[in-house]
Structure formats: C-alpha cells, structure tokens
Amino acid sequence: MRNNGRGQAVLPRKTRTRARPWLPRLNHAGKPSFVREGSPTVVAGRSLPGLELFPARTNSANLDSVIGEPLPPTYRTNLGMLFEGDCLDVLPKIRNATIDTVFADPPFNLGKKYGGKVNDNLPESEYVGWCKRWLEQCVRVLKPGGSLFLYNLPKWNILLATHLMDAGMTFRDWIAVSIKFGLPIQGRLYPAHYSLLYFSKGKAKTFINIRVPIARCRHCNRELKDYGGHRDAMNPKGVNLTDIWDDIPPVRHWKFKSKKRQTNQLSTKLLTRVVRMSTLEGDIVLDPFGGSGTTFDVCERYGRRWIGIEIQNSDIIIERLDRGEVEHHRNGDYVEEKSGNNGRRR
C-alpha cells in the first residue's frame, strides 16, 4: 500500500497493459461513475447498493480489428487504446468505416507552447491544409451515420465546415460554447464563444436527447423565465439542450486540470454531452488529439470504447487515467438514454 498525499491509502499501480476492475462511485450529480480499483475515491472496494456496472463484454481486445496494420498501442485499458504519434501517421492505419464518433480538438494555431513536437504558429494556409488532411482521414474511418465533432475557433471552423460539406458530410449543428472570462480584442466585438461543429456521415444513426435543468437565479433560486405562462406544461426533467452551451465551466482550478500540462483543457461536462448524445454503450469514439485525456476518461466512465492519439503528452494521459485523477464538473443534464436499437434514430 502507498499514500496518495491526502492521507488515503491506495493500492500499488498495476502494469499499464493489464485489465483493471471497475468499481462504482457517485459523481457530482449523484449518479454512478466508474473508477479503477486503487483510485483514492474507491469506496473500500465495495459495490454500492442499487448501482450497476457496465457489462464486461466491451473489451479493448475487440479494438485490435479496427487497426488495419500491426500497431502496438502505448497504453490500453479494458475499453480503449492510446497511440503516441502524429495523427497523420496513425489515422491511415485505422480501417474504413469502423468508428462511431470522432471528437477533435486540435491546436488553434495561436502560438501556444505545446512542446517540441507541435508547431502552433503555422501560416494560415498551411494550418487549414493540415486540418483538411486529418479531417479527410476522420471522415474515412467514420461508419455510415457516424458523428463528427470539431472544436475550434469560429475563424477556422467556417473554412473547415465548408470542407466537410464538400466531402459529403451532413451538417447538423454549429454549437456555440460560451467562453467564460474571455479577454476583449481592440477594434472587434467581444469574443464570447468557441465553435463546436457537429456533422454526421449521412443521416445520424444515433442521437440521444439531452435535457438541461431549468435556469434559476443563483442568489434567490427563483426560475429566470416564466415560459410564456406555460411553466406547468414543461417537462419536469428539464428543457431540451440547444445549440448554445452557456453552462460549460472553464478548466482553471487545479482540481480539474493536469498540473503537468499548462495549455488549454476541456471540461468533462462538454465531453460527456458529446459522448452520450452521439453514442451508445460499446460504441467506439476516436480522439486524434488526446491532450490531457479527458475524452478517454469520459468514455471509460460511460462504457464507450475509445481510440486515442497524442503526439506530445501521452505520459500525462496515462498517469491521469491510471490514478483516476480526472475530476468531473457538476453536471445536472438528464440523458434520455436507451439501450440497444431503441437508442438509434435513423
């Protein structure tokens, strides 16, 4: 046994390629989430009453058939595999039409320092051309009806959305993700959102409706809208999620971010929506820019298989997943999730 620095004893870390048992805990929303045995938040190695584990049939061994050429992963769990390398080198090795959802959060070309392997200060035409090359690979590996989400600045997503439509993808939504505490730019409107493009390869095969809590004043707790006098007719589980996400918290507190990676990290709330809206249990999610590993932790918690690629920080991802260090933001979303073909809307 060892101490985690907070006065809690945890089990020794196991080998990186060995499957780990899963135990339930309650997340901030009071719902079950899943962490590896040995994490500081495991409840004494016991199952909590009334909670169910995801079935063990979803195993990363099944992912080997998705890779067309022999390519040993840097890291794997029961549900996923992480490859260290350039996404333009790894993506061509994934077989056609094998991925259910792609989520991509590339560098924004803002001159940030990600490390020696990443150039975030390319000429504009070169940056757009680079994005188009890996997007073409992402479209190729998507199954018919699969979903693609692209998180970037509006400046870039305008151009890349056109490219995706030219490639035959079906536009579904431009989701505006509100920026908290952004800085004004002289001579321009105050930038207040990032763009999250949502495309599908033909008609989406899976879409799960999400409801969000009715907005209340944080001071008096009264509801902010009267909904035209029809409040009594509202669904008690909340209002339908719109294409403006103004409730995504920034990742600034050290509780939620990797101390070893100073660059931008995404909220688990954003990734949870993407994953649960577009996939069912056992589906495969691809993230070609692993970053700090948030996508992979969300997939692990909700029983989705995953394939990740990271050129610079795979050691940080491995450490965070091994230790169960990815803290989730409070999330009051209600997911109308169904199992089997009932969850697939064609």
C-alpha positions in Angstrom: 0.0 0.0 0.0 1.1 3.6 -0.6 -0.2 7.0 0.4 -1.6 9.4 -2.1 -0.6 12.5 -0.3 -4.0 13.2 1.1 -3.8 10.7 4.0 -5.6 8.0 2.0 -4.0 4.6 1.3 -4.3 3.3 -2.3 -3.2 0.1 -3.9 0.1 0.0 -5.9 -0.2 0.9 -9.5 -0.6 -2.1 -11.8 1.1 -2.7 -15.1 -0.2 -0.5 -17.9 -1.4 -3.2 -20.2 -3.3 -5.2 -17.5 -7.1 -5.0 -17.4 -8.4 -3.2 -14.3 -11.6 -4.0 -12.4 -14.2 -1.3 -12.2 -16.0 -0.1 -9.1 -18.8 2.4 -8.9 -18.8 5.8 -7.1 -21.3 8.7 -7.1 -20.3 11.7 -9.2 -21.2 15.3 -8.5 -24.6 14.8 -10.0 -25.3 11.9 -7.6 -25.1 9.3 -10.4 -22.8 6.4 -10.7 -19.4 6.8 -12.4 -16.6 4.3 -12.6 -13.0 4.4 -11.4 -10.2 1.8 -11.3 -9.6 -0.1 -8.1 -6.8 1.7 -6.3 -8.1 5.2 -7.0 -8.4 7.4 -3.9 -12.2 7.6 -4.5 -13.0 3.9 -4.4 -15.4 3.1 -1.7 -13.5 0.5 0.2 -13.6 -1.9 -2.7 -17.3 -2.5 -2.3 -20.2 -2.1 -4.7 -22.8 0.5 -3.6 -26.4 -0.6 -3.3 -28.6 -0.1 -6.4 -25.7 0.6 -8.8 -24.9 -1.5 -11.8 -21.5 -1.9 -13.6 -21.2 -1.7 -17.3 -21.2 -5.2 -18.9 -17.7 -6.7 -19.2 -18.3 -7.6 -22.9 -16.9 -4.2 -24.0 -13.2 -5.0 -24.2 -10.3 -3.2 -25.9 -9.2 -6.5 -27.4 -12.1 -6.0 -29.9 -10.4 -2.8 -31.0 -7.4 -4.6 -32.5 -9.5 -5.5 -35.5 -10.1 -1.8 -36.1 -6.4 -1.2 -36.7 -5.5 -2.4 -40.2 -1.8 -2.7 -39.7 0.2 -4.1 -36.7 0.5 -1.1 -34.4 1.1 -1.7 -30.7 -0.6 0.9 -28.5 1.4 2.9 -26.0 -1.3 2.2 -23.4 -4.5 0.3 -23.2 -7.4 -0.4 -20.7 -10.4 -2.7 -20.8 -12.1 -0.2 -23.1 -9.5 1.7 -25.0 -6.1 2.1 -26.7 -3.8 5.1 -26.8 -1.2 5.6 -29.6 1.7 8.0 -29.3 2.5 9.7 -32.5 1.4 12.1 -35.2 -2.3 11.7 -36.1 -1.4 11.8 -39.8 0.7 8.7 -39.3 -1.7 6.8 -37.1 -5.1 7.6 -38.7 -4.3 5.9 -42.0 -3.8 2.6 -40.1 -7.4 2.6 -38.9 -9.8 0.6 -41.1 -12.5 2.3 -43.2 -16.0 2.8 -41.5 -15.1 1.5 -38.1 -15.6 4.5 -35.8 -18.9 5.7 -34.4 -18.0 9.2 -33.2 -14.9 11.4 -33.8 -14.2 14.3 -31.4 -11.3 16.5 -32.5 -9.9 19.5 -30.5 -6.8 20.4 -32.5 -4.3 23.2 -31.6 -5.9 26.6 -32.6 -2.8 28.0 -34.2 -2.5 30.7 -31.6 1.2 30.3 -31.0 0.9 28.3 -27.7 3.7 26.2 -26.4 2.6 22.5 -26.5 6.1 21.1 -26.7 8.8 20.5 -29.3 6.7 18.2 -31.5 3.9 20.7 -32.1 4.1 23.8 -34.2 1.1 26.1 -33.2 2.2 29.0 -35.3 1.8 28.0 -38.9 0.9 30.2 -41.9 -2.8 30.3 -42.2 -3.0 28.4 -45.5 -0.7 25.7 -44.1 -2.7 25.3 -40.9 -6.0 25.0 -42.9 -4.4 22.5 -45.2 -3.1 20.4 -42.3 -6.6 20.4 -40.7 -8.1 19.2 -44.0 -5.7 16.3 -44.3 -6.6 14.8 -40.9 -10.3 15.6 -41.3 -10.3 13.6 -44.5 -9.0 10.6 -42.6 -11.6 11.1 -39.8 -14.4 11.1 -42.4 -12.9 7.9 -44.0 -12.9 6.0 -40.7 -16.4 7.0 -39.7 -19.2 4.5 -40.1 -22.2 5.5 -42.2 -24.3 7.5 -39.8 -21.4 8.2 -37.5 -20.9 11.6 -35.9 -18.0 14.1 -36.1 -17.4 17.0 -33.7 -14.8 19.6 -34.3 -13.9 22.1 -31.6 -12.1 25.2 -32.8 -12.2 29.0 -33.3 -15.1 30.2 -35.4 -12.4 31.7 -37.8 -11.2 28.2 -38.6 -14.4 26.3 -38.4 -16.1 28.4 -41.1 -13.5 27.1 -43.6 -13.4 23.6 -42.2 -17.2 23.3 -42.2 -17.2 24.1 -45.9 -14.6 21.4 -46.5 -16.6 18.8 -44.6 -19.7 19.6 -46.6 -17.7 19.3 -49.8 -16.6 15.9 -48.6 -20.2 14.7 -48.4 -20.8 15.1 -44.6 -24.2 16.2 -43.4 -24.2 19.4 -41.3 -26.2 19.1 -38.1 -25.3 22.0 -35.8 -22.9 24.8 -35.1 -22.8 24.7 -31.3 -21.7 27.9 -29.6 -19.7 27.1 -26.4 -19.6 30.2 -24.2 -16.2 31.5 -23.2 -16.0 32.4 -19.5 -13.9 35.5 -18.7 -12.5 35.9 -22.2 -10.4 38.9 -23.0 -11.7 41.8 -25.2 -9.9 42.5 -28.5 -9.5 46.1 -29.5 -11.5 47.1 -32.6 -13.6 44.0 -32.6 -16.7 42.6 -30.9 -16.0 40.9 -27.6 -15.3 37.2 -28.5 -17.7 35.1 -26.4 -17.8 31.6 -27.8 -15.8 28.8 -29.3 -17.3 26.8 -32.2 -18.2 23.1 -31.9 -19.2 21.7 -35.3 -21.5 18.7 -35.4 -21.6 16.7 -38.6 -22.8 13.2 -39.4 -21.9 10.8 -42.2 -25.3 10.8 -43.9 -28.3 10.6 -41.6 -27.2 10.2 -38.0 -27.7 6.7 -36.7 -27.6 7.7 -33.1 -28.9 10.8 -31.4 -29.8 10.8 -27.7 -31.8 13.7 -26.5 -30.4 15.6 -23.5 -32.4 17.9 -21.2 -30.8 20.6 -19.0 -32.1 21.9 -15.7 -34.4 25.0 -15.9 -32.3 28.0 -15.2 -32.5 29.6 -11.7 -31.1 32.7 -10.1 -28.0 31.7 -8.2 -28.9 34.2 -5.4 -32.6 33.7 -4.8 -33.1 30.3 -6.6 -36.1 31.5 -8.5 -36.6 30.4 -12.1 -35.3 33.0 -14.6 -38.1 32.5 -17.1 -41.9 32.1 -17.0 -42.0 30.3 -20.4 -45.0 32.4 -21.5 -47.2 31.3 -18.7 -46.8 27.6 -19.7 -44.5 26.6 -17.0 -46.8 23.9 -15.7 -46.6 22.2 -19.1 -42.8 22.0 -19.1 -41.1 18.6 -18.8 -40.1 18.2 -15.2 -36.8 16.6 -16.3 -35.7 19.9 -17.9 -35.6 21.8 -21.2 -34.2 20.4 -24.4 -30.5 21.1 -25.0 -30.0 23.9 -27.5 -27.1 24.8 -29.8 -25.9 27.5 -27.3 -24.0 25.9 -24.4 -23.5 28.6 -21.8 -23.1 26.3 -18.9 -19.7 24.8 -19.7 -17.3 25.7 -16.9 -13.7 26.7 -17.7 -11.0 24.4 -16.5 -8.9 26.7 -14.4 -8.9 25.2 -10.9 -6.1 22.7 -10.3 -8.7 20.2 -9.0 -9.9 19.7 -12.6 -6.7 20.0 -14.7 -3.4 18.4 -15.1 -0.6 20.1 -13.2 1.9 18.9 -15.8 0.1 20.4 -18.8 -0.4 24.2 -18.8 -2.2 24.5 -22.1 -6.0 24.5 -22.5 -8.0 21.6 -21.2 -11.7 20.9 -21.8 -14.4 20.4 -19.2 -15.7 16.9 -18.7 -19.2 18.4 -19.0 -18.6 19.2 -22.7 -17.2 15.8 -23.5 -19.9 14.0 -21.5 -22.5 15.7 -23.7 -20.8 14.8 -26.9 -20.2 11.2 -26.0 -23.6 10.5 -24.5 -25.5 12.4 -27.2 -23.9 10.6 -30.2 -23.0 7.0 -28.9 -24.4 4.0 -27.1 -22.6 1.7 -24.7 -19.9 -0.2 -26.5 -19.6 2.3 -29.5 -16.1 3.5 -30.5 -15.0 7.1 -30.0 -11.9 8.4 -31.7 -10.0 11.4 -30.5 -6.9 12.2 -32.6 -5.7 15.0 -30.2 -5.7 13.3 -26.8 -4.4 16.4 -24.9 -4.9 15.7 -21.2 -7.1 12.6 -21.7 -10.5 14.0 -20.8 -12.3 12.3 -23.7 -10.9 8.9 -22.7 -11.9 9.2 -19.0 -15.4 10.1 -20.1 -15.5 7.1 -22.4 -14.3 4.8 -19.6 -16.9 6.1 -17.2 -19.8 5.6 -19.6 -18.8 2.3 -21.1 -17.7 3.5 -24.6 -14.7 2.1 -26.3 -12.1 4.5 -27.4 -9.0 5.1 -29.6 -6.8 8.0 -28.8 -3.8 9.6 -30.4 -1.4 12.1 -28.8 1.9 13.3 -30.2 3.3 15.1 -27.1 1.7 14.3 -23.7 0.8 10.6 -23.7 2.7 10.1 -20.4 0.4 12.7 -18.8 -2.7 11.0 -20.1 -1.5 7.6 -18.8 -0.8 9.0 -15.4 -4.2 10.7 -15.1 -6.1 7.6 -16.2 -4.0 5.2 -14.0 -4.5 7.3 -10.9 -8.1 8.2 -11.6 -7.2 11.9 -11.4 -9.7 13.3 -13.8 -12.3 15.2 -11.7 -15.7 15.7 -13.3 -17.5 19.0 -13.2 -21.0 19.1 -11.7 -23.5 18.0 -14.3 -27.2 18.2 -14.0 -28.0 17.0 -17.5 -30.8 14.5 -17.9 -29.9 12.0 -20.7 -32.8 10.2 -22.3 -30.5 7.2 -22.9 -31.9 4.0 -24.2 -30.3 0.6 -24.8 -30.0 -1.4 -28.0 -31.5 -0.3 -31.3 -34.2 1.8 -29.4 -31.5 4.4 -28.9 -30.7 4.6 -32.6 -32.6 7.1 -34.6 -32.3 6.6 -38.3 
